């Protein structure tokens, strides 16, 4: 995938968001409430969040596929991901947990067991890692997740399961690495600006602006990854009619 195709994918992503803006806004808010709320479950909240988020985020691609065909996205279809074959769900969850484990490994190496206590305790009683460590932790996760960027599309757009979905997704990522670098740059820019916003703004204003930025970032990420996926995966591209 060259820069022209990446730019075309970005344009298509914007067009998809513009076609049904309020639906996508509602979708992202529902997604955030659902997955972020899981963090409040003591001890297993973060693991539950990652597992559910990986499944629901994959199903979001189906809604974008419907939108690309001119059909209004139906939020009720998000639950269909739980009807996928077990091997497909395992592939999605595994590809989300591996980057999380990579981030935890970094924290352990830098700060010991105490640095990961936040992720396996009660977030109301446990302090998160220091801001610098937390930023690098998320950065490590972003990098480690890059090879699995197109696995969700291999599952939901191509109907693959298990190792076949993982292999297809990883091969597509390797063949389209410039697109992954663009995604990584956008993610780093978002994290950096979020940190700066928290430091430079009054707390109440910073929290409000950070929430708006997060909603916009997630909506854009979902749409852009979909547009890239239908180019990166030949069968998906043929199905969705993009070239």
N, C-alpha and C positions, 0 to 999 in steps of 0.2 A: 504494500500500500504506500503510494507516494504522497507528497505533501498536497498535491491537487486533490487527490481522493479524500484525504483527511479533511481538507477544507470543505469539500462537497458534503462529507458526512456531517460536519459541524452545521452547515447550512440546512441540511435535512433535519437535523436534531432541533434546530430553532423553529423550523416550520411545523414540526410535529407538536412542539410545546405551544406554539401560537394557535394551532387549530382548536385545541381544547384546554385553554389555560386554567380555568377554574377547576376542571376535573383533575388535572395534574397537581394543582395546588392541594386539593383535598386528598389526593392519593398520598402525597408526600407527608402531609400532616398525620394522616391515619397511620402510615408506615412508622413515623417517628414515635407517635404515642404508643403504638403496639410494641416496637422493639425496645425503646428506651425504658418503658415501664417494666420490662422484664428484669432490668438491672436491680430493681429493688427487692427481688427475691434473694434472701440471704444465701450465701455460699455458692449457689449455682447460677445466679442471675446473669453473669456475663457470658457463660457458656450457652445458656438458653437464648440470650440475645443474639449471639453470633449464629447459632443454628437456625433460629426462626428467620432472622434477617436474610441469611443466605438463600433460603427457600422462597420467601416472599419476593425478594429482589429479582430472583430468576423469573418468577411469574410475571413481574412487571413488564418484562420484555414481550410477553404475549399481548399485553394491553397496547404496547407500542406497535406491535405488528398489526393489530386490529385498527389502530389509528392511522397507520400508513395506508390501509386499504379504504380509509374514509369512514370507518365505523367508530362511533363514540365509545371510548373505553369504559368498560363496566367493572367497577371496583369489586363487585361480588365474585368476579372470576379469580380473584387473588387466592381464594381457598382451593382452587383446582390443583395447585401445586402439591397439595397433600394427597392427591389421588394418583400421583406419578408412581411408577415402579419404585420399590424400595431402593434398588441399586442406583437409580437416578438421584433420589434424595440423599443417599449416602455420599455420592460423588460431590454434590453441591455442598453438603455440610463439611466434608473432609477438606475441600479446597478453600473453605473459609476458616477452618480451624488451624490449618497449617501456618498461615501467616500470623495468626494470633500466637501460636506457639513460638514462632520465630521472634516476635516482639517480647514475649515473656523471657525467652532465653537471653535476650539483650539486657533486660532489667535485672535478671538474676546475676549476670556477669558483672553488672555495674553497681548494683545496690544490695545484693543478697536477697534472702527470702522476704525480708520486710518490704522490699520494693514491689512485690507482687501480691501482698496481703490484700490490697484494695480489691483485687479481682476475684477473690475467693472468700470474702467475708461479707459484712453488712456495710454497704456504701454509706449508710447514715452514720456509722460509727467509726469507719476506717478512712484514713486520709489517702488521697491518691498520691502517686509518685510525684516527686518534685517536677515543676513545669518543664525544665530542660529535659529531664529523663522521659517525661510523658510525651513531649514533642518528638524525641528521637524514637521512642517506642512506636508511635503511630507512623513515623516515617519508615521504620523497618517493616511494619505491616504492609504499607503501601507497596514497597519494593518487592516483598515476598509474594504479594498477591498478583503481581503483573503476569506471571506465566499462566494464571488461571482466569484471566479476564474474559475469555470467550467460552469457558466451560458452560456457563449458564445458558448461553445461546445454543450450544451444542445439544443441551438437554431439551430446552423448551422450543427452539425453532427447528431443530433437526430430529428431535425425538430419540436421541441416543441415551444410553444408560451406562452406569458403572465406568469401567476402565475405558470403554470406547469413547464416552463423552469427554473424559479427562484427556485422553490421548489426542483426540480431535481438537480440543480447545487449546492444548499446549502447542501443538503443531501450528495452529493458526496464529497463536501469539508469537511464536518464533519467526514465522514468515512475515509478520506485520509489525515488527518491533518499532518502527517509527511512530506508529499510532500509540503504542504503549508509552513511549517517551513523552508524547503530548499529554496523555492522561496523567502521567506522573507529575509533569510540570504543573498542570492545573491543580492537582491535589496538593502539592507542596505550596503553591501560591495561596490556596485556600487556608491551609493550616497556618502559614506564616502570617497572613493578614488577620486571622482569628486571634492569634497570640498578641499581635501588635494592637488590635482593637481593644483587647482586655486590659492592656497596659496603659493605653492612652485615653480611654473613655471612663467617665463615671460608671460605677458598677451597674446601676439600673439601665442606663443607656447602652452600655456595652453588652449586657445580656440580651436586650431587645434586638440590637443590631446583629449580634451573633446568631440569634434564632432565625432572623430573616435571611442572613447569609447562608445558614445551613439548609434551609428549605430550598433556596435558589440553587445552591450547589448540588443537592441531591436530585432535584428535578432535571437539571442540566446533565448530571452524570448518567442518570438512567437513560435519557434520550440519546446522548452522545454514544454511550456504549452500545445501545441498540443499533444506531446508524452505522457504527464501525463494525459491529458483529455481522450484519448482513452483507458487508463487503468482504470481511475476513473469512467467512464460512461459505464456500461456493453453493452448497445445497440450500442454505438459508437465503442467500442472495437470489437464487433462482426462484425460490418460493415467494419471496417478498417483492420480486420484480424490480430490484434496484440494480444499477450497474455503474 
